[in-house]
Amino acid sequence: MRNLRQTSSPQDSAQQVAAELSRLFDRQIEMTKWEAFVGLTPEERQEYEQITEKIRESYSKLAKLESGPDSRKAR
């Protein structure tokens, strides 16, 4: 049985990170709407802050993947 992590390309990884960013943005937008209309509980505020941090981390990861050695070949 093959390990998919070892056989995935940097492009696949970049697509996975982009998909995660999309999911995080959707959740962040949902929480922003809740905050505007009814407010957030302390727990929800903490979740919002964690999502924001995960977005930062994912952007950093995506930038590293896109600036890797294979990114020049794809251009």
Phi, psi and omega in degrees: 000129182277149174271115184294332179297324182284334184261355181282146181273164175302328178295318177300316180297318178298321179293323178295318179294319178297321177295320177295319177299317179300316179297317180295319178297318178301315180293319180296319177298315178302315181290326177296320177297315178300317181298320182292324187263322184230351181087164180248145173286165176304323179293319179292323176298318178296318178298318179301315179295323177294320178297316179301318179293319178297325177296315178301313181297319181293320176299318178298315179298317180296319178298319179294319179295318182286338180259010179292176184299329181282345183292330179288327179291326184286342183280000000 
